[in-house]
Amino acid sequence: NLIEMGQGRLEGKVAVITGGTSGIGLDSVRLFVAEGARVVFCGRGAAAGQRIAQECGGDAACVFVAADVTDDEQLKAVIDTAVARWGQLDVLFNNAGGGGFPFPGVAQGTAGQAMRFLELNFRPVVTAIAHAAPHLAKRPTASIINNSSIAALRPGFGEAPYAAAKAAVDAYGRAAGLATATAT
């Protein structure tokens, strides 16, 4: 393990992590809590989310909110839960996303099929940043982390619309970071 967990590097911080019930999101929830952060995370699997929250310290340190990140109001509720519960927001980790949608290839695929990738991978990033930005602006060391993919940079790592959605995440993150930095 390259990171020694439990050093308290995130003590006093509040984080929101989307897609926290599996994979990178689950590992991030565990790591953030181990480093002292209070975490609100979301996912679609309520049973798994509740179990993970309890394993990570329960209501004192870790809260699960069942949410579909493609639903703007549900995603806003995740961020609002963190702020209502702990009075601040220091980290937004846009982790939720993925592929696996039917796409017959660029010669047969439709815009509607491609849009499903954007709806899952890009839209939640825009929505979460918009809702979190006013809270993050109040914290001098706030951070936004957007989980992307090598597919955004190199062909052969996913369907074309998945790669496009992840490239959009990268570009939006850079532009949003600059806009946020110059607004303060």
Salt bridges, closest charged atoms under 4 A:
GLU35 OE2 - ARG9 NH1 3.42
GLU55 OE1 - ARG30 NH2 3.61
GLU55 OE2 - ARG51 NH1 3.04
ASP72 OD2 - ARG123 NH2 2.88
ASP80 OD2 - LYS76 NZ 2.68
ASP90 OD1 - ARG139 NE 2.66
GLU119 OE1 - ARG123 NH1 3.46
